Amino acid sequence: MKFLLKFLAILVIALAIFYAFVYFVPYSEGNRSGELIKFSNKGVIFKTYEGEISQGISRCSNFFIFSVRSRQRRY
C-alpha cells in the first residue's frame, strides 16, 4: 500500500511537470504577415483568442491559423 501511494505521488508530480513544460515553454518564434481574416475568443475552460491570416491574393493562398493565450483580462 505504501509503495502504491509513493508511485501515484511520483506519477502526479511527473505529469504536472510535463504539463507545465508543454504549456509554458514556447516552441516557435517569428513573424507572419498577411490579411487578418478571423479573430475570436474561444474556449470553455482555457480562454484563448483564435485567428486566421490569409497569406496570398488568389484562391490558392495559404491560411495561417494561430492561437493567442490572453494574459490580461478586459472588462
mmCIF file of the N, C-alpha and C atoms, coordinates in Angstrom:
data_MODEL
# 
_entry.id   MODEL 
# 
loop_
_atom_site.group_PDB 
_atom_site.id 
_atom_site.type_symbol 
_atom_site.label_atom_id 
_atom_site.label_alt_id 
_atom_site.label_comp_id 
_atom_site.label_asym_id 
_atom_site.label_entity_id 
_atom_site.label_seq_id 
_atom_site.pdbx_PDB_ins_code 
_atom_site.Cartn_x 
_atom_site.Cartn_y 
_atom_site.Cartn_z 
_atom_site.occupancy 
_atom_site.B_iso_or_equiv 
_atom_site.pdbx_formal_charge 
_atom_site.auth_seq_id 
_atom_site.auth_comp_id 
_atom_site.auth_asym_id 
_atom_site.auth_atom_id 
_atom_site.pdbx_PDB_model_num 
ATOM 1   N N  . MET A 1 1  ? 0.819   -1.194 0.000   1.00 0.00 ? 1  MET A N  1 
ATOM 2   C CA . MET A 1 1  ? 0.000   0.000  0.000   1.00 0.00 ? 1  MET A CA 1 
ATOM 3   C C  . MET A 1 1  ? 0.867   1.264  0.000   1.00 0.00 ? 1  MET A C  1 
ATOM 4   N N  . LYS A 1 2  ? 1.923   1.230  0.795   1.00 0.00 ? 2  LYS A N  1 
ATOM 5   C CA . LYS A 1 2  ? 2.815   2.387  0.886   1.00 0.00 ? 2  LYS A CA 1 
ATOM 6   C C  . LYS A 1 2  ? 3.526   2.625  -0.448  1.00 0.00 ? 2  LYS A C  1 
ATOM 7   N N  . PHE A 1 3  ? 3.904   1.542  -1.117  1.00 0.00 ? 3  PHE A N  1 
ATOM 8   C CA . PHE A 1 3  ? 4.555   1.648  -2.422  1.00 0.00 ? 3  PHE A CA 1 
ATOM 9   C C  . PHE A 1 3  ? 3.616   2.262  -3.453  1.00 0.00 ? 3  PHE A C  1 
ATOM 10  N N  . LEU A 1 4  ? 2.357   1.870  -3.433  1.00 0.00 ? 4  LEU A N  1 
ATOM 11  C CA . LEU A 1 4  ? 1.374   2.388  -4.379  1.00 0.00 ? 4  LEU A CA 1 
ATOM 12  C C  . LEU A 1 4  ? 1.163   3.890  -4.195  1.00 0.00 ? 4  LEU A C  1 
ATOM 13  N N  . LEU A 1 5  ? 1.100   4.359  -2.964  1.00 0.00 ? 5  LEU A N  1 
ATOM 14  C CA . LEU A 1 5  ? 0.940   5.788  -2.702  1.00 0.00 ? 5  LEU A CA 1 
ATOM 15  C C  . LEU A 1 5  ? 2.148   6.587  -3.189  1.00 0.00 ? 5  LEU A C  1 
ATOM 16  N N  . LYS A 1 6  ? 3.348   6.064  -2.943  1.00 0.00 ? 6  LYS A N  1 
ATOM 17  C CA . LYS A 1 6  ? 4.554   6.745  -3.421  1.00 0.00 ? 6  LYS A CA 1 
ATOM 18  C C  . LYS A 1 6  ? 4.588   6.782  -4.940  1.00 0.00 ? 6  LYS A C  1 
ATOM 19  N N  . PHE A 1 7  ? 4.219   5.659  -5.566  1.00 0.00 ? 7  PHE A N  1 
ATOM 20  C CA . PHE A 1 7  ? 4.195   5.597  -7.031  1.00 0.00 ? 7  PHE A CA 1 
ATOM 21  C C  . PHE A 1 7  ? 3.195   6.600  -7.613  1.00 0.00 ? 7  PHE A C  1 
ATOM 22  N N  . LEU A 1 8  ? 1.994   6.675  -7.048  1.00 0.00 ? 8  LEU A N  1 
ATOM 23  C CA . LEU A 1 8  ? 0.978   7.625  -7.526  1.00 0.00 ? 8  LEU A CA 1 
ATOM 24  C C  . LEU A 1 8  ? 1.417   9.073  -7.327  1.00 0.00 ? 8  LEU A C  1 
ATOM 25  N N  . ALA A 1 9  ? 2.073   9.358  -6.196  1.00 0.00 ? 9  ALA A N  1 
ATOM 26  C CA . ALA A 1 9  ? 2.563   10.713 -5.942  1.00 0.00 ? 9  ALA A CA 1 
ATOM 27  C C  . ALA A 1 9  ? 3.629   11.104 -6.968  1.00 0.00 ? 9  ALA A C  1 
ATOM 28  N N  . ILE A 1 10 ? 4.551   10.199 -7.249  1.00 0.00 ? 10 ILE A N  1 
ATOM 29  C CA . ILE A 1 10 ? 5.593   10.470 -8.250  1.00 0.00 ? 10 ILE A CA 1 
ATOM 30  C C  . ILE A 1 10 ? 4.975   10.635 -9.633  1.00 0.00 ? 10 ILE A C  1 
ATOM 31  N N  . LEU A 1 11 ? 3.989   9.829  -9.949  1.00 0.00 ? 11 LEU A N  1 
ATOM 32  C CA . LEU A 1 11 ? 3.310   9.928  -11.247 1.00 0.00 ? 11 LEU A CA 1 
ATOM 33  C C  . LEU A 1 11 ? 2.591   11.266 -11.403 1.00 0.00 ? 11 LEU A C  1 
ATOM 34  N N  . VAL A 1 12 ? 1.899   11.718 -10.377 1.00 0.00 ? 12 VAL A N  1 
ATOM 35  C CA . VAL A 1 12 ? 1.200   13.005 -10.424 1.00 0.00 ? 12 VAL A CA 1 
ATOM 36  C C  . VAL A 1 12 ? 2.190   14.154 -10.571 1.00 0.00 ? 12 VAL A C  1 
ATOM 37  N N  . ILE A 1 13 ? 3.287   14.100 -9.848  1.00 0.00 ? 13 ILE A N  1 
ATOM 38  C CA . ILE A 1 13 ? 4.307   15.147 -9.946  1.00 0.00 ? 13 ILE A CA 1 
ATOM 39  C C  . ILE A 1 13 ? 4.931   15.163 -11.343 1.00 0.00 ? 13 ILE A C  1 
ATOM 40  N N  . ALA A 1 14 ? 5.221   13.987 -11.887 1.00 0.00 ? 14 ALA A N  1 
ATOM 41  C CA . ALA A 1 14 ? 5.806   13.918 -13.232 1.00 0.00 ? 14 ALA A CA 1 
ATOM 42  C C  . ALA A 1 14 ? 4.834   14.456 -14.286 1.00 0.00 ? 14 ALA A C  1 
ATOM 43  N N  . LEU A 1 15 ? 3.569   14.129 -14.171 1.00 0.00 ? 15 LEU A N  1 
ATOM 44  C CA . LEU A 1 15 ? 2.576   14.655 -15.123 1.00 0.00 ? 15 LEU A CA 1 
ATOM 45  C C  . LEU A 1 15 ? 2.420   16.171 -14.988 1.00 0.00 ? 15 LEU A C  1 
ATOM 46  N N  . ALA A 1 16 ? 2.481   16.696 -13.777 1.00 0.00 ? 16 ALA A N  1 
ATOM 47  C CA . ALA A 1 16 ? 2.392   18.147 -13.573 1.00 0.00 ? 16 ALA A CA 1 
ATOM 48  C C  . ALA A 1 16 ? 3.591   18.861 -14.201 1.00 0.00 ? 16 ALA A C  1 
ATOM 49  N N  . ILE A 1 17 ? 4.775   18.307 -14.044 1.00 0.00 ? 17 ILE A N  1 
ATOM 50  C CA . ILE A 1 17 ? 5.975   18.900 -14.649 1.00 0.00 ? 17 ILE A CA 1 
ATOM 51  C C  . ILE A 1 17 ? 5.887   18.841 -16.173 1.00 0.00 ? 17 ILE A C  1 
ATOM 52  N N  . PHE A 1 18 ? 5.439   17.728 -16.712 1.00 0.00 ? 18 PHE A N  1 
ATOM 53  C CA . PHE A 1 18 ? 5.291   17.595 -18.163 1.00 0.00 ? 18 PHE A CA 1 
ATOM 54  C C  . PHE A 1 18 ? 4.271   18.601 -18.698 1.00 0.00 ? 18 PHE A C  1 
ATOM 55  N N  . TYR A 1 19 ? 3.122   18.733 -18.030 1.00 0.00 ? 19 TYR A N  1 
ATOM 56  C CA . TYR A 1 19 ? 2.101   19.691 -18.450 1.00 0.00 ? 19 TYR A CA 1 
ATOM 57  C C  . TYR A 1 19 ? 2.633   21.121 -18.405 1.00 0.00 ? 19 TYR A C  1 
ATOM 58  N N  . ALA A 1 20 ? 3.336   21.478 -17.349 1.00 0.00 ? 20 ALA A N  1 
ATOM 59  C CA . ALA A 1 20 ? 3.890   22.826 -17.231 1.00 0.00 ? 20 ALA A CA 1 
ATOM 60  C C  . ALA A 1 20 ? 4.892   23.098 -18.345 1.00 0.00 ? 20 ALA A C  1 
ATOM 61  N N  . PHE A 1 21 ? 5.714   22.116 -18.678 1.00 0.00 ? 21 PHE A N  1 
ATOM 62  C CA . PHE A 1 21 ? 6.689   22.295 -19.750 1.00 0.00 ? 21 PHE A CA 1 
ATOM 63  C C  . PHE A 1 21 ? 6.000   22.498 -21.096 1.00 0.00 ? 21 PHE A C  1 
ATOM 64  N N  . VAL A 1 22 ? 5.021   21.654 -21.406 1.00 0.00 ? 22 VAL A N  1 
ATOM 65  C CA . VAL A 1 22 ? 4.331   21.743 -22.691 1.00 0.00 ? 22 VAL A CA 1 
ATOM 66  C C  . VAL A 1 22 ? 3.520   23.035 -22.790 1.00 0.00 ? 22 VAL A C  1 
ATOM 67  N N  . TYR A 1 23 ? 2.918   23.477 -21.700 1.00 0.00 ? 23 TYR A N  1 
ATOM 68  C CA . TYR A 1 23 ? 2.030   24.629 -21.728 1.00 0.00 ? 23 TYR A CA 1 
ATOM 69  C C  . TYR A 1 23 ? 2.790   25.955 -21.733 1.00 0.00 ? 23 TYR A C  1 
ATOM 70  N N  . PHE A 1 24 ? 3.881   26.065 -20.999 1.00 0.00 ? 24 PHE A N  1 
ATOM 71  C CA . PHE A 1 24 ? 4.529   27.350 -20.801 1.00 0.00 ? 24 PHE A CA 1 
ATOM 72  C C  . PHE A 1 24 ? 5.782   27.579 -21.647 1.00 0.00 ? 24 PHE A C  1 
ATOM 73  N N  . VAL A 1 25 ? 6.416   26.554 -22.177 1.00 0.00 ? 25 VAL A N  1 
ATOM 74  C CA . VAL A 1 25 ? 7.647   26.726 -22.940 1.00 0.00 ? 25 VAL A CA 1 
ATOM 75  C C  . VAL A 1 25 ? 7.300   26.975 -24.406 1.00 0.00 ? 25 VAL A C  1 
ATOM 76  N N  . PRO A 1 26 ? 7.723   28.125 -24.954 1.00 0.00 ? 26 PRO A N  1 
ATOM 77  C CA . PRO A 1 26 ? 7.420   28.395 -26.367 1.00 0.00 ? 26 PRO A CA 1 
ATOM 78  C C  . PRO A 1 26 ? 8.251   27.498 -27.282 1.00 0.00 ? 26 PRO A C  1 
ATOM 79  N N  . TYR A 1 27 ? 7.642   27.013 -28.344 1.00 0.00 ? 27 TYR A N  1 
ATOM 80  C CA . TYR A 1 27 ? 8.360   26.136 -29.257 1.00 0.00 ? 27 TYR A CA 1 
ATOM 81  C C  . TYR A 1 27 ? 8.599   26.790 -30.609 1.00 0.00 ? 27 TYR A C  1 
ATOM 82  N N  . SER A 1 28 ? 8.107   28.010 -30.799 1.00 0.00 ? 28 SER A N  1 
ATOM 83  C CA . SER A 1 28 ? 8.306   28.684 -32.071 1.00 0.00 ? 28 SER A CA 1 
ATOM 84  C C  . SER A 1 28 ? 8.257   30.189 -31.865 1.00 0.00 ? 28 SER A C  1 
ATOM 85  N N  . GLU A 1 29 ? 9.131   30.894 -32.546 1.00 0.00 ? 29 GLU A N  1 
ATOM 86  C CA . GLU A 1 29 ? 9.119   32.351 -32.529 1.00 0.00 ? 29 GLU A CA 1 
ATOM 87  C C  . GLU A 1 29 ? 9.297   32.839 -33.953 1.00 0.00 ? 29 GLU A C  1 
ATOM 88  N N  . GLY A 1 30 ? 8.666   33.955 -34.273 1.00 0.00 ? 30 GLY A N  1 
ATOM 89  C CA . GLY A 1 30 ? 8.801   34.503 -35.610 1.00 0.00 ? 30 GLY A CA 1 
ATOM 90  C C  . GLY A 1 30 ? 7.663   35.448 -35.942 1.00 0.00 ? 30 GLY A C  1 
ATOM 91  N N  . ASN A 1 31 ? 7.674   35.950 -37.153 1.00 0.00 ? 31 ASN A N  1 
ATOM 92  C CA . ASN A 1 31 ? 6.656   36.878 -37.608 1.00 0.00 ? 31 ASN A CA 1 
ATOM 93  C C  . ASN A 1 31 ? 5.994   36.351 -38.862 1.00 0.00 ? 31 ASN A C  1 
ATOM 94  N N  . ARG A 1 32 ? 4.714   36.587 -38.988 1.00 0.00 ? 32 ARG A N  1 
ATOM 95  C CA . ARG A 1 32 ? 3.956   36.283 -40.193 1.00 0.00 ? 32 ARG A CA 1 
ATOM 96  C C  . ARG A 1 32 ? 3.196   37.543 -40.560 1.00 0.00 ? 32 ARG A C  1 
ATOM 97  N N  . SER A 1 33 ? 3.034   37.751 -41.841 1.00 0.00 ? 33 SER A N  1 
ATOM 98  C CA . SER A 1 33 ? 2.269   38.912 -42.282 1.00 0.00 ? 33 SER A CA 1 
ATOM 99  C C  . SER A 1 33 ? 1.210   38.463 -43.269 1.00 0.00 ? 33 SER A C  1 
ATOM 100 N N  . GLY A 1 34 ? 0.145   39.208 -43.345 1.00 0.00 ? 34 GLY A N  1 
ATOM 101 C CA . GLY A 1 34 ? -0.949  38.909 -44.249 1.00 0.00 ? 34 GLY A CA 1 
ATOM 102 C C  . GLY A 1 34 ? -2.191  39.653 -43.816 1.00 0.00 ? 34 GLY A C  1 
ATOM 103 N N  . GLU A 1 35 ? -3.309  39.292 -44.400 1.00 0.00 ? 35 GLU A N  1 
ATOM 104 C CA . GLU A 1 35 ? -4.576  39.932 -44.087 1.00 0.00 ? 35 GLU A CA 1 
ATOM 105 C C  . GLU A 1 35 ? -5.289  39.114 -43.020 1.00 0.00 ? 35 GLU A C  1 
ATOM 106 N N  . LEU A 1 36 ? -5.684  39.790 -41.942 1.00 0.00 ? 36 LEU A N  1 
ATOM 107 C CA . LEU A 1 36 ? -6.394  39.121 -40.861 1.00 0.00 ? 36 LEU A CA 1 
ATOM 108 C C  . LEU A 1 36 ? -7.814  38.815 -41.316 1.00 0.00 ? 36 LEU A C  1 
ATOM 109 N N  . ILE A 1 37 ? -8.153  37.531 -41.345 1.00 0.00 ? 37 ILE A N  1 
ATOM 110 C CA . ILE A 1 37 ? -9.459  37.090 -41.821 1.00 0.00 ? 37 ILE A CA 1 
ATOM 111 C C  . ILE A 1 37 ? -10.434 36.914 -40.661 1.00 0.00 ? 37 ILE A C  1 
ATOM 112 N N  . LYS A 1 38 ? -9.977  36.278 -39.593 1.00 0.00 ? 38 LYS A N  1 
ATOM 113 C CA . LYS A 1 38 ? -10.865 35.955 -38.476 1.00 0.00 ? 38 LYS A CA 1 
ATOM 114 C C  . LYS A 1 38 ? -10.092 36.083 -37.169 1.00 0.00 ? 38 LYS A C  1 
ATOM 115 N N  . PHE A 1 39 ? -10.760 36.593 -36.122 1.00 0.00 ? 39 PHE A N  1 
ATOM 116 C CA . PHE A 1 39 ? -10.164 36.692 -34.798 1.00 0.00 ? 39 PHE A CA 1 
ATOM 117 C C  . PHE A 1 39 ? -11.296 36.594 -33.783 1.00 0.00 ? 39 PHE A C  1 
ATOM 118 N N  . SER A 1 40 ? -11.287 35.565 -32.928 1.00 0.00 ? 40 SER A N  1 
ATOM 119 C CA . SER A 1 40 ? -12.387 35.371 -31.996 1.00 0.00 ? 40 SER A CA 1 
ATOM 120 C C  . SER A 1 40 ? -11.877 34.813 -30.672 1.00 0.00 ? 40 SER A C  1 
ATOM 121 N N  . ASN A 1 41 ? -12.695 34.987 -29.632 1.00 0.00 ? 41 ASN A N  1 
ATOM 122 C CA . ASN A 1 41 ? -12.384 34.489 -28.291 1.00 0.00 ? 41 ASN A CA 1 
ATOM 123 C C  . ASN A 1 41 ? -13.097 33.158 -28.122 1.00 0.00 ? 41 ASN A C  1 
ATOM 124 N N  . LYS A 1 42 ? -12.338 32.084 -27.853 1.00 0.00 ? 42 LYS A N  1 
ATOM 125 C CA . LYS A 1 42 ? -12.915 30.747 -27.745 1.00 0.00 ? 42 LYS A CA 1 
ATOM 126 C C  . LYS A 1 42 ? -12.441 30.066 -26.476 1.00 0.00 ? 42 LYS A C  1 
ATOM 127 N N  . GLY A 1 43 ? -13.132 29.002 -26.126 1.00 0.00 ? 43 GLY A N  1 
ATOM 128 C CA . GLY A 1 43 ? -12.707 28.158 -25.021 1.00 0.00 ? 43 GLY A CA 1 
ATOM 129 C C  . GLY A 1 43 ? -13.738 28.072 -23.925 1.00 0.00 ? 43 GLY A C  1 
ATOM 130 N N  . VAL A 1 44 ? -13.803 26.908 -23.298 1.00 0.00 ? 44 VAL A N  1 
ATOM 131 C CA . VAL A 1 44 ? -14.719 26.698 -22.189 1.00 0.00 ? 44 VAL A CA 1 
ATOM 132 C C  . VAL A 1 44 ? -13.953 26.823 -20.873 1.00 0.00 ? 44 VAL A C  1 
ATOM 133 N N  . ILE A 1 45 ? -12.854 26.094 -20.751 1.00 0.00 ? 45 ILE A N  1 
ATOM 134 C CA . ILE A 1 45 ? -12.046 26.144 -19.535 1.00 0.00 ? 45 ILE A CA 1 
ATOM 135 C C  . ILE A 1 45 ? -10.869 27.086 -19.723 1.00 0.00 ? 45 ILE A C  1 
ATOM 136 N N  . PHE A 1 46 ? -10.111 26.917 -20.806 1.00 0.00 ? 46 PHE A N  1 
ATOM 137 C CA . PHE A 1 46 ? -8.965  27.762 -21.100 1.00 0.00 ? 46 PHE A CA 1 
ATOM 138 C C  . PHE A 1 46 ? -9.358  28.726 -22.214 1.00 0.00 ? 46 PHE A C  1 
ATOM 139 N N  . LYS A 1 47 ? -9.498  30.005 -21.890 1.00 0.00 ? 47 LYS A N  1 
ATOM 140 C CA . LYS A 1 47 ? -9.892  31.011 -22.861 1.00 0.00 ? 47 LYS A CA 1 
ATOM 141 C C  . LYS A 1 47 ? -8.688  31.423 -23.702 1.00 0.00 ? 47 LYS A C  1 
ATOM 142 N N  . THR A 1 48 ? -8.824  31.341 -25.014 1.00 0.00 ? 48 THR A N  1 
ATOM 143 C CA . THR A 1 48 ? -7.779  31.763 -25.936 1.00 0.00 ? 48 THR A CA 1 
ATOM 144 C C  . THR A 1 48 ? -8.402  32.573 -27.057 1.00 0.00 ? 48 THR A C  1 
ATOM 145 N N  . TYR A 1 49 ? -7.585  33.338 -27.729 1.00 0.00 ? 49 TYR A N  1 
ATOM 146 C CA . TYR A 1 49 ? -8.005  34.043 -28.926 1.00 0.00 ? 49 TYR A CA 1 
ATOM 147 C C  . TYR A 1 49 ? -7.513  33.240 -30.127 1.00 0.00 ? 49 TYR A C  1 
ATOM 148 N N  . GLU A 1 50 ? -8.415  32.898 -31.022 1.00 0.00 ? 50 GLU A N  1 
ATOM 149 C CA . GLU A 1 50 ? -8.095  32.120 -32.212 1.00 0.00 ? 50 GLU A CA 1 
ATOM 150 C C  . GLU A 1 50 ? -8.212  33.036 -33.425 1.00 0.00 ? 50 GLU A C  1 
ATOM 151 N N  . GLY A 1 51 ? -7.284  32.919 -34.347 1.00 0.00 ? 51 GLY A N  1 
ATOM 152 C CA . GLY A 1 51 ? -7.318  33.771 -35.526 1.00 0.00 ? 51 GLY A CA 1 
ATOM 153 C C  . GLY A 1 51 ? -6.854  33.050 -36.770 1.00 0.00 ? 51 GLY A C  1 
ATOM 154 N N  . GLU A 1 52 ? -7.042  33.730 -37.891 1.00 0.00 ? 52 GLU A N  1 
ATOM 155 C CA . GLU A 1 52 ? -6.652  33.177 -39.182 1.00 0.00 ? 52 GLU A CA 1 
ATOM 156 C C  . GLU A 1 52 ? -6.144  34.324 -40.056 1.00 0.00 ? 52 GLU A C  1 
ATOM 157 N N  . ILE A 1 53 ? -4.980  34.126 -40.674 1.00 0.00 ? 53 ILE A N  1 
ATOM 158 C CA . ILE A 1 53 ? -4.367  35.121 -41.556 1.00 0.00 ? 53 ILE A CA 1 
ATOM 159 C C  . ILE A 1 53 ? -4.281  34.536 -42.956 1.00 0.00 ? 53 ILE A C  1 
ATOM 160 N N  . SER A 1 54 ? -4.681  35.334 -43.949 1.00 0.00 ? 54 SER A N  1 
ATOM 161 C CA . SER A 1 54 ? -4.534  34.935 -45.347 1.00 0.00 ? 54 SER A CA 1 
ATOM 162 C C  . SER A 1 54 ? -3.210  35.483 -45.852 1.00 0.00 ? 54 SER A C  1 
ATOM 163 N N  . GLN A 1 55 ? -2.368  34.602 -46.409 1.00 0.00 ? 55 GLN A N  1 
ATOM 164 C CA . GLN A 1 55 ? -1.058  35.000 -46.891 1.00 0.00 ? 55 GLN A CA 1 
ATOM 165 C C  . GLN A 1 55 ? -0.988  34.857 -48.407 1.00 0.00 ? 55 GLN A C  1 
ATOM 166 N N  . GLY A 1 56 ? -1.863  35.539 -49.091 1.00 0.00 ? 56 GLY A N  1 
ATOM 167 C CA . GLY A 1 56 ? -1.869  35.473 -50.543 1.00 0.00 ? 56 GLY A CA 1 
ATOM 168 C C  . GLY A 1 56 ? -3.035  36.243 -51.121 1.00 0.00 ? 56 GLY A C  1 
ATOM 169 N N  . ILE A 1 57 ? -3.075  36.327 -52.443 1.00 0.00 ? 57 ILE A N  1 
ATOM 170 C CA . ILE A 1 57 ? -4.100  37.111 -53.115 1.00 0.00 ? 57 ILE A CA 1 
ATOM 171 C C  . ILE A 1 57 ? -5.152  36.219 -53.758 1.00 0.00 ? 57 ILE A C  1 
ATOM 172 N N  . SER A 1 58 ? -4.743  35.141 -54.368 1.00 0.00 ? 58 SER A N  1 
ATOM 173 C CA . SER A 1 58 ? -5.666  34.311 -55.135 1.00 0.00 ? 58 SER A CA 1 
ATOM 174 C C  . SER A 1 58 ? -6.402  33.307 -54.243 1.00 0.00 ? 58 SER A C  1 
ATOM 175 N N  . ARG A 1 59 ? -7.224  32.462 -54.872 1.00 0.00 ? 59 ARG A N  1 
ATOM 176 C CA . ARG A 1 59 ? -7.971  31.444 -54.128 1.00 0.00 ? 59 ARG A CA 1 
ATOM 177 C C  . ARG A 1 59 ? -7.054  30.379 -53.526 1.00 0.00 ? 59 ARG A C  1 
ATOM 178 N N  . CYS A 1 60 ? -5.901  30.171 -54.103 1.00 0.00 ? 60 CYS A N  1 
ATOM 179 C CA . CYS A 1 60 ? -4.985  29.146 -53.582 1.00 0.00 ? 60 CYS A CA 1 
ATOM 180 C C  . CYS A 1 60 ? -3.941  29.753 -52.643 1.00 0.00 ? 60 CYS A C  1 
ATOM 181 N N  . SER A 1 61 ? -4.348  30.742 -51.862 1.00 0.00 ? 61 SER A N  1 
ATOM 182 C CA . SER A 1 61 ? -3.430  31.358 -50.913 1.00 0.00 ? 61 SER A CA 1 
ATOM 183 C C  . SER A 1 61 ? -3.299  30.489 -49.664 1.00 0.00 ? 61 SER A C  1 
ATOM 184 N N  . ASN A 1 62 ? -2.261  30.721 -48.909 1.00 0.00 ? 62 ASN A N  1 
ATOM 185 C CA . ASN A 1 62 ? -2.027  29.983 -47.669 1.00 0.00 ? 62 ASN A CA 1 
ATOM 186 C C  . ASN A 1 62 ? -2.783  30.646 -46.532 1.00 0.00 ? 62 ASN A C  1 
ATOM 187 N N  . PHE A 1 63 ? -3.386  29.830 -45.686 1.00 0.00 ? 63 PHE A N  1 
ATOM 188 C CA . PHE A 1 63 ? -4.044  30.328 -44.493 1.00 0.00 ? 63 PHE A CA 1 
ATOM 189 C C  . PHE A 1 63 ? -3.250  29.868 -43.288 1.00 0.00 ? 63 PHE A C  1 
ATOM 190 N N  . PHE A 1 64 ? -2.928  30.805 -42.410 1.00 0.00 ? 64 PHE A N  1 
ATOM 191 C CA . PHE A 1 64 ? -2.184  30.513 -41.191 1.00 0.00 ? 64 PHE A CA 1 
ATOM 192 C C  . PHE A 1 64 ? -3.147  30.644 -40.014 1.00 0.00 ? 64 PHE A C  1 
ATOM 193 N N  . ILE A 1 65 ? -3.390  29.538 -39.312 1.00 0.00 ? 65 ILE A N  1 
ATOM 194 C CA . ILE A 1 65 ? -4.290  29.533 -38.160 1.00 0.00 ? 65 ILE A CA 1 
ATOM 195 C C  . ILE A 1 65 ? -3.435  29.633 -36.897 1.00 0.00 ? 65 ILE A C  1 
ATOM 196 N N  . PHE A 1 66 ? -3.808  30.537 -35.994 1.00 0.00 ? 66 PHE A N  1 
ATOM 197 C CA . PHE A 1 66 ? -2.998  30.757 -34.802 1.00 0.00 ? 66 PHE A CA 1 
ATOM 198 C C  . PHE A 1 66 ? -3.886  30.897 -33.575 1.00 0.00 ? 66 PHE A C  1 
ATOM 199 N N  . SER A 1 67 ? -3.247  30.780 -32.413 1.00 0.00 ? 67 SER A N  1 
ATOM 200 C CA . SER A 1 67 ? -3.919  30.883 -31.127 1.00 0.00 ? 67 SER A CA 1 
ATOM 201 C C  . SER A 1 67 ? -3.085  31.776 -30.215 1.00 0.00 ? 67 SER A C  1 
ATOM 202 N N  . VAL A 1 68 ? -3.764  32.650 -29.448 1.00 0.00 ? 68 VAL A N  1 
ATOM 203 C CA . VAL A 1 68 ? -3.086  33.560 -28.530 1.00 0.00 ? 68 VAL A CA 1 
ATOM 204 C C  . VAL A 1 68 ? -3.711  33.385 -27.164 1.00 0.00 ? 68 VAL A C  1 
ATOM 205 N N  . ARG A 1 69 ? -2.905  33.067 -26.184 1.00 0.00 ? 69 ARG A N  1 
ATOM 206 C CA . ARG A 1 69 ? -3.401  32.936 -24.821 1.00 0.00 ? 69 ARG A CA 1 
ATOM 207 C C  . ARG A 1 69 ? -3.428  34.325 -24.196 1.00 0.00 ? 69 ARG A C  1 
ATOM 208 N N  . SER A 1 70 ? -4.549  34.701 -23.604 1.00 0.00 ? 70 SER A N  1 
ATOM 209 C CA . SER A 1 70 ? -4.703  36.032 -23.018 1.00 0.00 ? 70 SER A CA 1 
ATOM 210 C C  . SER A 1 70 ? -4.001  36.095 -21.661 1.00 0.00 ? 70 SER A C  1 
ATOM 211 N N  . ARG A 1 71 ? -3.198  37.106 -21.456 1.00 0.00 ? 71 ARG A N  1 
ATOM 212 C CA . ARG A 1 71 ? -2.544  37.324 -20.153 1.00 0.00 ? 71 ARG A CA 1 
ATOM 213 C C  . ARG A 1 71 ? -3.183  38.481 -19.405 1.00 0.00 ? 71 ARG A C  1 
ATOM 214 N N  . GLN A 1 72 ? -4.019  39.250 -20.058 1.00 0.00 ? 72 GLN A N  1 
ATOM 215 C CA . GLN A 1 72 ? -4.620  40.417 -19.443 1.00 0.00 ? 72 GLN A CA 1 
ATOM 216 C C  . GLN A 1 72 ? -6.127  40.343 -19.620 1.00 0.00 ? 72 GLN A C  1 
ATOM 217 N N  . ARG A 1 73 ? -6.862  40.504 -18.553 1.00 0.00 ? 73 ARG A N  1 
ATOM 218 C CA . ARG A 1 73 ? -8.318  40.472 -18.640 1.00 0.00 ? 73 ARG A CA 1 
ATOM 219 C C  . ARG A 1 73 ? -8.841  41.849 -19.002 1.00 0.00 ? 73 ARG A C  1 
ATOM 220 N N  . ARG A 1 74 ? -9.848  41.860 -19.829 1.00 0.00 ? 74 ARG A N  1 
ATOM 221 C CA . ARG A 1 74 ? -10.515 43.110 -20.197 1.00 0.00 ? 74 ARG A CA 1 
ATOM 222 C C  . ARG A 1 74 ? -11.931 43.065 -19.683 1.00 0.00 ? 74 ARG A C  1 
ATOM 223 N N  . TYR A 1 75 ? -12.336 44.122 -19.054 1.00 0.00 ? 75 TYR A N  1 
ATOM 224 C CA . TYR A 1 75 ? -13.692 44.178 -18.509 1.00 0.00 ? 75 TYR A CA 1 
ATOM 225 C C  . TYR A 1 75 ? -14.511 45.205 -19.226 1.00 0.00 ? 75 TYR A C  1 
# 
